[in-house]
Amino acid sequence: MANILYRLGHVAVRRRRTVIVLWVLALIGATLLSSGLGGTTSDKFVMPGTDSQRAFDLLDERFPAQSGSTAQVVFAAPAGHSIATGTDAAALGNALDAIRSQAGVVSVTDPAQSDAVAADGRIAYAQVRYAVDSAKVTDAQIAALEGSARTVESAGLRVAFGGEVISAHDRPGASGTEGIGLLVAIVVLLMAFGSLLAMGLPIITALIGVGIGIAGIGILSAFTNMSSSAPTLAMMIGLAVGIDYALFIVTRHRENLHLGLSAEESAARATATAGGAVVFAGMTVVIALAALAVVGIPFLTTMGIAAAGTVAIAVLVAVTLLPALLGAVGHKIDRFKVPGLKTTTGAGQDADRSLSARWARWVTRRPVAALAAAIAVLALLSVPLLSLHLGTADAGTKAPASTERQAYDLLGAGFGPGFNGPLTLVVDLSGSNDKPATLAQLAQALRGDKDIVEVSPATLNPTGDTAVLTAVPASGPSSTATVSLVHRLRDSVIPPAVADTGAVVRVTGSTAANIDISSKIGQALPKFMAIVIGLTMLLLLLVFRSVFVPVKAALAILLSIGGAFGVIVAVFQWGWLKDVIGLHETQPIISFLPVMMFAILFGLSMDYEVFILSRIREDFSHTGQARPAVLSGLTASARVITAAALIMISVFASFVLGDDATIKMFGVGFAAAVLLDATLVRMVIVPAVMTLAGKAAWWLPRWLDRKLPDLDVEGEKLMTRLEAEEVGGVQATPDRELAMGGK
């Protein structure tokens, strides 16, 4: 790998104008293509093999009038008024007539004729059904719906809107808070490099990579279902890894320049060494995200592909565009110095006198105490994980001022909390000989369950072979009681009610679908974790040619991820510091967050792992002394790892300031995980364990050593060969262009 990257670095520098132009054209072309295709994101997902999805498919096939999408219009009269009488009723009727006449509306229910008026007469709702999926309902249609409904406000009524159609058109866009993360990254890079020019290169390359990645998601969304969270998630990851990958390579390049190498040779060697760690880390992230396919939920697979694509682009940018820019800058990389900041490399004598050197000496002298303290902190942070409750965010977690939250609160006050998460039962009657009796038995069984407060009359399709009933739970959509109810209905209430009738009953609706997602992810999680951990350990075995290092790395990463999950549970479920991050209500952990976080964090931690351990192994191979190698490796790596971690944490934390609760959750989780990984794991656990293991940390059976390919990720053998050639008086790359330093 190192030889390939070394040659690639030389080519990128020599053909720098061509490389730079090609990347700029790629950004422009991808952006134009994405705009032209007009793809849109959607949060309506297909979940093959689940009970709820089979019900949706049956409705699409036999009962299209019950498919499509719906919006809820909720009306509330002032205290002492009844919405079903007098001028209030007249205003309501006029508004509903106007909505019925709008384009795309299939039907509108009348509250007075559908038991949709609360017992006190103050709150009522109408169900507006569209023929198409919620993502295909236009903004103009939403505006027309809201305009017609708001005419009741002149009569003194309140109106609010909810349902899947409104949710699909009320997704928070880019909040702009990522700019805060970029500003912090700029400050960290300035502190690390002391130069405006050196700082600008990682920012430029990261923005180009993210721009192409986001445009690629736009292109992909024109052909497949893409979650509304996918672009923001890709931006979050792309910015973080893009800046970090460039930071590693620029740091090594500046070290090479200070050793007297030409600009081209320096860039090529930085690409071969630090670039190797970048390729390995990026490959780990891509593999982990691709493994999401084993979960069997298409929207998770496409989210994984979107994020993996952005990371892959960041890697390609780092090993092609960045060397080209380094060649264009040449020896001027430290120009435009910031007053008061030193343009040091953090190596040599600079490192020996640093805080990281003093820390490394402390840890290697007291490895047992350091290891015990770090594990105790991570174990304590992981305790909330025992209370983990997977679910989904609903309108009850939105800002109190939002129309969806107001509709949610009004419906809960008027009809009970379960009304915001009704269960839809789809009955296949094609095999039933006595359809009325079958439906009557089913309704009776449902009403007999203590956790169901209302069951609607059955609605038959025109051919009479499919029926739909609605059951309203006593608990809210995200409640654990509702989860238990759905499983109980499927396992022990419905089967005996329709036994020997020939009917097949399936439970669906948004609440049941979310429960199915959580269940399916929970079943697939052990297999997924085994694949990700196994592949990561295999890659580490190939890179470091050690049995101990992969096992240590897997256990350490699991500890940091467990601590991060504990932080998420404490903040989002328990409500600790929720006001600080702008969270309006506590909520369950988004069902797909653990699997996505596990995939991404396992990969993100690999660049730190490779960077620090490759330095330790390099020094160990030269001296044969274990503890001094840990000391020197940690001292040389700590500065850049700290800078990289600060950048990642700031980028991830900046997304917490947005409005989307799902993105907040990812931001908190990623920021916490990187903080724990870069501090307790890399700066404490890794050096402590490697010190205690001594030379045994690098043991590998001879038979296995003979069979494993030598990847030379950090270019150790390449550097040894190049140094030998220099000592022997042979120039590494005897080109006139090289001799001129890339000028």
N, C-alpha and C positions, 0 to 999 in steps of 0.2 A: 504493500500500500504506500509506504513512504517513497519508494522510487517513482511510482506513478504520480503522486502528488508533487514530488520535486520537479519532475519534467513539466507537469501541468503549470506549476508556479512560474517556471521559466517562460513557457509559451505565453501565459497570460501577461507577463511583463513585456515581452517583446512585441506582442500583438495587442498592446493595451488600448490603442484607439479603437481597433475593431471590437474588442471585448466590451468596452464601455458603450459603444454605439449599439451593439446587439442587445445589451441589457436594457438600454433606454427604449429601443424599439419594441422589445418584449413587453415592457410596462405599458407603453402607449397602445400597442396592438391588443393586449389582453383587456385593457380598460375599454377600448372602443368596442371590442367584440362582446364584452359583458353588457355594455349599454345597449347594443343593438339587439341582442337576444331577449333582453327584458325579463330575465328569470326573476322569480319571487320566492321568498322563503315561506314556509307554512309549518304550523304546529299540529296539523292533523296527520297522524301517522298510521301506517299499516303494521300490524303485529301478527304475522302468520302463526297459526296453530293455537291461538288463544280463543277462549270462549267468546269474548267480546268481539273479536274480529270476525268470527264465523257469523255472529248475529248481524254485524254491519253488512257483510257480504250478502246475507240472505235478504236484508232489507233492500239493498241495491238491486237485487235480482227480481224480487217479487212485489216489493212495496215501495216504489220510488217516491211516492208521496210522503213517506216517512223518512226518506233519506235526505240528501241535500244538506242544508244547514239552517240554524235558527238564531234569531235574536229575541231577547226578552225586553219588553217595554213595561216598566213598573211605574204605576201611578199612586200618589198618596194625597189624600184630602186633609185639610186642616182639622185640628181637634174639634169634635162636635159635629162634623159633617159626615155624610155617607156618600161614597163615590158612586153608588148604584142608584141614586135618586136625584131629582131636581136638575139644576143647572150643571152640577158636576157630571151627572150621567150624560147630559146632552153634549157637553164639551168633549167628554171621552168618546162618545159615539162618532162625532164629527171627525175627530183625529184618526180613529180606526178606519173610517170610510176613506179618508185621504190616503192612508197607508196601503189599503187594499188595491187602490188604483195605480200604484207605482210599478214601474218596470222591474221584472225579476221576482216579484212577490207572488208566491204560490197560494198562500193562505194566511189569514189572520184570525186568531181565536177571539171570541167575544167573552170577556170575563164573566158577564152575567149569565152566560149559557154554558160555561165550562167549569163552574165551581172555582173560579179564579179570583174570588173576592174574599178578603179576610173576614173572620167572624165579627169584628167590630165595624166592618164596612168602610174602613178608612184606606185600606191598601188593596190594590188589584193589579193584575198583570195580564198582558196579552203576548201570545207567542206568534212571532212573525217568521214564516218559513220561506226560504229561498230555494230555488231548484238546484243551485250549484253549490260546490264546496265553498266554505267560508272565505278562503283565500281569493276566490274568483268573484266575490261580491265587491263591486267597485266602490271607490271613495264617494263617487257621486250618489250611489244608491244609499250609502250610509248617511250622507248629508241630507238626502231627501227624507229618509226615515226619521232622523232627529228633528228636522224642520217641521214635519207634519205633527209629530208627537208633542213638540213643545208649544203648539198652539193652545194646549190646555192650561198653560201657565197664566194666560190672561184671565182664566176663571178661578185662579187661586190654587191650582193643583201643582204638586211637585211631580217631576218626571225624571227617571233615571234609566240607564240602558245596560243590559248585560247579555250573557249568552255567547256562544262560540263565534258568531259573526263579529260582535263588538270586540272580543278578545283578540281576534285575528288582525283587527285594524287599530288596536290600541297598544301594540308592542312598542316599548321604548326604543328609539333609535340610538345612534351613537351619541353619547352624552358629552363628548369632548373632554372627559376627565382623563383620558389617556395622555393628554397634553401635559398634565401634572407629572405623570410618570416619566415622560420624556425630559421634562425640565430637571427632575432629580437625576436622571441618567446622565444628562449633560454635566451637571455639577460633579457627579462621581467621576466621570471620565476626565474632567478638568483636574480634579484632585489626583487622579491616577497618573495622568500624562503631563499636566502643567502646560499644555499647548493647545491652542484652539484648533490648529490643523489636525493634530493627532486625534483630538476629541471628535471632530466632525466626520471622520471616515466611518466609524461604526454606526453613527446615526444615519448617514446617507445610505449605506448599504442595507441597514435594517429597514428603512422606509421603502426602499425599492423592492426588497423581498416581500414585505407585507402588502404593498400595493399590488404586486402581481398575484399574491396568494388570495387577497380579497376579490380581485377581478376573476380569478379562477373559480372561486366559490359562486360568483354570480353566473358564470358560464354553466357550471354544474347544476345550479338550481333551475336552469331552463329545461333540464332533461330528467331530473329526479327530485323527490321530496327532500328539502333541506331545512333543517330547524332554523328558527329565527335567531337562536343563540349562536349558531355556527359562525357567522362572520365576526361577531365580537370575540368569541372564544379564539378563533384563528388569529385575530389581531392581537389579542392578549399574549398568546404563546409566541407568535411570530416576532413581535417587538422584543420580547424578553430574550429569546434564543438568538435572534438576529444580532442584537447588540452584544450579547455575551460571547457568541462565537467570534465576532470581529475583535472583541477585546482581547481574547486569548491570542489570536494571530498577530495583532498589532503589537501586543506586549512582547512577544517573542521576536518580532521583526526589529523593534527598537533595541532589544538586547543584542541582536546580531549586528546592527549598525554600530553600536558602541564598541563592538569587538573588532571593528575595522573592515567588515565585509562591504562589498559593493551593494548598491540598492537592489539590483536584480538577484544576486546570490542570496542576499538577506531575505528577500520576499519569498524566494523559492524554498529556502530552508525553513522559514516560518510556516509555509504552507505544508511542507513535508512533516513537520514535527507537531506544532500546535494544530495544524489543519487535520492531521491524522486523528487527534483526539476529538476534533469537531465532527469529522465524518463518522467516527465510531459512536459518539453521543447521539448525533442526529439519526443514525441508522437504528439505534436502540429505541428512540422515540417512535420512529416510523413503524418498526416491527410491533411495538406494544400497541400502537393505535390500530394497526391493521388487524391485530388479534381480536379487536372488538367484534369482528365478524362472527366469532364463535358464540356470541350472546344470542344471535338469531333475531335481532330487532333491526330492521332496515335503516331506521332513522339514526340509530347509534352507529351503524356501519358507515353511513354517509358523513356523519359528523366526524368520525375517526379519520375517514379519507380526507376530508377538508382540512383538518388540523395537521395530518401527516403530510399532505401536499405542501402546506405552508412551511413546515419544518424542513422538508426536502429542498424547497426553493432557498430557504435561509442557508442551508449547507452549500448548495451550488454557488450562491452569491459569495459566500465566505471564501471558497477555494478558487474562484475565477475572477469575479469583479473586484474583490478586495485586493488581490495581488496586482491586478492591473492598475488600480488607483495608487497602490504603494509604489509601483514603478513610475507612475506619472509624477508623484510627489518627490520621489528620490530622497536625497539627504536633507530635504527641507521639512521633513515631517515634524520637527520640533520648533518650527517657526511660529510666530505670533504667540510668544510665551505670555502666560498670565502673571502679572506682577505679584510677587509674594509666594508663588508656587515654583517648586523645583521640577525640572524635567528629568527626573531620575527614572531609572528602569526598575528599581526595586531588587536588583541583583547585586552580587558581590558584596562589597563593603557596606553598601546601602542596606542590604538585607541583614547583615550581621549586627548592625546597630539598631535594628527596628524593634517595634513592640512585638511583632510576630516571632522574632528570634527569642525574645525573653519568654514569650508564652510557650514556644516549642520546648525550651529547656525545662520549664516548670512541669509540663505534661509528661515529658519523657523521664523525669526524675521521680514522679509520683503517679505512675500509670494506673495502679489499682484504685487509688482514691479518685482520680479523675474519671475513670471508667464507671465506678460505682455511682458517683454523683450524676453523671450524664444519663445513665440508665434510669436512675431514680426519678429524675425530672421528666423524662419521656414517658415513663410508666404512669406518673401522676397525671400528666396531660392526657393520657389515653383513657383514663377512667370514665369520662363522659361517654365514650364510645359504647359502653355497655347499655346505654339508654337510647341507642340509635333507632330512629323510627323513619323508615323510608316512605315517601308519599309524593305529593306534588303541590305546588303553590296554586291556590285558588284566588278568587276575587276578594276573599276575606283578608288576604295579606297585602292588598294594594293600599295606596295612600288614601286616607279618609276623604280627601277632596275629589278623588276620581269617580267618574260616573258608575263604573263597575262596582266599586266598593259600596257606593250609596245604594245601588240596586240590590246588592248582596245583603246589606244590613236591613233594608226595608222588607225584603222577602223573608229573612230570618225572623224579624219582629212580627210579621203578619201571619206566617204559616209554619214557623218552627225552623230550627237550624238544618234539618235534613232536607228541606225543600230546595236548598241550593245544590244538592247532590243527589237528585232522584235516580233511581235504578230503572232501566228500561228492560222489560222482559219480552223477547221475541219468540213467538210460539209457532213452530212448524207443524201445521195441522194436516199435512198431506196424507199422513198415515192414520189419521183418527177417524173412527166410524161415527162417533157422537161428539161433534165439535162443541156444541153448547155445554154439554155436561163436563167435558174436559176443561173448558175455560172456567166454569163455575167451581170445579174442584180445586183448580190452581189458585183462583182468587181467594177461596176460603182458606187454603193453606197459608197463603201469604198474610192474610189478615190475622191469622192465629199466631203469628210470630210477634213476640213482645217488643221487638225493635223496629217494627213497621207501623207507622201511624196512619197511612192512607194508601189505598189501592184504587187506581182509576178503572172505570169500565173498559173492557177489551174493545179494541178497534180492529176490524177485519179489512183485509185488502179486497179489491173487487172480485177476485176469484174465490175468496173464502178459504184459501189454504194457508194463510199466514195471519197471525194476530199480534197486536202490540198492547202491552199493559205497562203502566207506570206505578212503581212502588216508592213511597216516600219514607226514608229512614227517620228514626227519631234523632239520630246524631248527624253531625256535619260531614261534609265530603272528605275531609282529611283526618277524621277521627279514627282511632284504632277500633272503636266499636263498629264503625261502618265496614272496616276491613273484615272483621269477624262475621258480620252479618252477611256479606257477599259470599264468603266461603261456606257459611252455614246453609244459605239458600241453595247453593249449588250441590252441596254434599248430602244434606239431610232433610231439607224442607221440600224442594221441588221434586226429586226423584220419586218418593212415595206418592206424591199428589198426582203424578201423571203415569204411574206404573200401569202397564197393560192397556194404556189408551192409544198407543201408537204415536203420541205427540212427542216432539223434542223441544225443550225449552232452554233458551240461552239468555244469560244475564249480561247486559251491556250498558252503554251510556258512558259519559266521560269519567264518572267516578269508578265504575267497574273496570274501564279500560286502563286507568292509572294504576289500579290495584293489580291488574294483570301484568303491566309493565314491571312493577316492583317485584312481583313473584317470579317472573321469567328471568329478570336480572339476578335475583337472589339464587336461583337454581344454577345459572350459568357462571356465577362469580367464582366458585372454587376451581372450575376447569380453566377459566380465563386467567386467574391468578397463577395457576400451575404453569400455564403456557408462558406467560410473561416472565415469571421468575426463572423458569427453566431456560428459556432462550437467553435471558440476561446473564445467567451464570455461565452458560456455554460460551458466550461472547467474551466474558471476562477471563474465562479459562484460556481461550485462544490468545487474548491480548497479553496477559501477564504470566501465562504458563506456570500457574500455581493452583493447587487444590484449595488452599486456605483462603486466598483472596476472594474468590467468588462467593463462598459461603459467608464470610464476614460481611461482604458488601450487601448481600441479600438481606441478612438479618438486620443490619444497620438501617437500610432503607425502609424496611418494614417498621422499625421502631419510629422513624421520623414521620412516616405516613400515618401510623397509629396516633401519634401525638397531634398531627394536623387534623385528623378526623375528630379527635376529642375536642379540639378548639372549635370546630364547626358546630358540633352538637351543643357545646356550651353557649355559643353565641346565638344560633338560630332556633334551637329547641328550648333551651333553658332561658334565653333572653339576656345573658350576660353581655353588657356593653352594646346591646342592640341599638340604643338611642345614639350611641357614638357613631355608628356606621349608617344611621338613617333608616334602620329597619323598623317598619310600622308595627308588625305583629310577629310573634313567634310562629314557627311553621315546621312541618316535617322536613327532613333532608330530601332534596330532589332525588328521585329514584335512580336516575342514571349518573348522578354525580360521583358516587364511590368508584364505579367502574371506569369512568372517564379520568378521574383524578389518579387512580392507581396506574392507568396506562401512561399518562403524561408524566407523572412525577417519577416513575421508575426510570424513564428515559432522561428527564432533565437532570437527575442526580448523577448520571453517568459521566457528564463532562467534568464535574468536580472530582469524581472518583478517578477517572483516567488521568487528569491533570496532576493531582497530588501523588498518586501511587506511581506514576511513570517517573516522576522526579525521585521518589524514594528508591525505586528499583534501579534507576540509572546510577545513583550514588552507591547503592549496595553492590552493584556489579563491578564498580571501579575499586571499591575498598574492601568488600567482603565483611564489613562491620555493620550489624543490624541497627543498633541504637543510633550511632552517628548518622546513618543514612536517613533514618526517620527524622532526626533533628534537622539536617540540612534540607531534606525534601520538603518538610513542613515550612521551614523558614523561607525557602524560595517560592513556595506556592501560595502562602497565606495571603499575601498582599493582593494578588490578582483574583483569588477566589473570593476574598472579602468584597472587592470592588464589583465582581460579577454578581455576587449574591445581592448586594445593595441595589444594583440595577434591576435585577429580576423582582426583588421585593417591592421596589417603588413602582414598577410597571404594573404588577399584579394588584398592589394596594390601590392604585389610582382608579381601577375599575370598580372598587367598592363604593366609590362616591356617586356612581350612577343610580338610576331608579329601578333597574331590573333586579328583582330578588335573586333570580338564578345566577346572573352574572356576579352579584355581590357574593354569593356563596362560593363560586369558583375563585373569585379574587381573594377572599379570606383564606380559603383552603390552600391555594397555591402560595400565597405570601407566607402563611404560617409554616408550610412544609419546607419551603426554601430556607426560611430563617432557621428552622430547627436543623435542617440538613447541613447548612453551611457553618453553623456554630457548633452545636453539640456533636453532630456526627463527624464532619470533616476535621474540625479543630480539636476535638476531644477524643471521641471513640476510636476513630481510625488511628491516630498516632499512639494512643494508649494500647490498643490491641496489637498493633504492629510491633510496639516495643516489647510487650509481654511475649509475643510469639517468637521474636528474634529471627534467627536464620530459618526456622521451620516454616515461617510465613511464605517462603519462596520454594518450598519443596514440591517436586513433581516426579512421579514414578518414571523411571527411564523408558519403560515400554510405551508410556503415554507420550513422553517427550518426543520419541521418534515418530509417532503417528500424527501429532498435531502440526498443522501448517504454521509457519512463522509469519505472522501478519506485520510485525514491526510497525505498530500503529504510531508510536511516538518517534520513529525514525532513528532509534538508537544505533542500529547497525549502519544505516546510511551515514549518520554523522561520524561514526568511527572511521568509515572508509574515506570520507571527505577530509577528515582531519589528518589521516595517514597520507593522503595524496598531497596535502598542503605541506606537511613536514618533509615529504620526499621531494618537494619542489615542483610538484605537478599541479597545475591550476585545475580546479574542479571543472570549470566550463570555459575552455580557452577561446572565447569569442571576443572580438573587438568591442562589440556592443556591451558585453558583460564587463569588460575592463573599464568602460566609460561610466559604469555605475548606473545604467538605465537612463542616461541623460538624452 
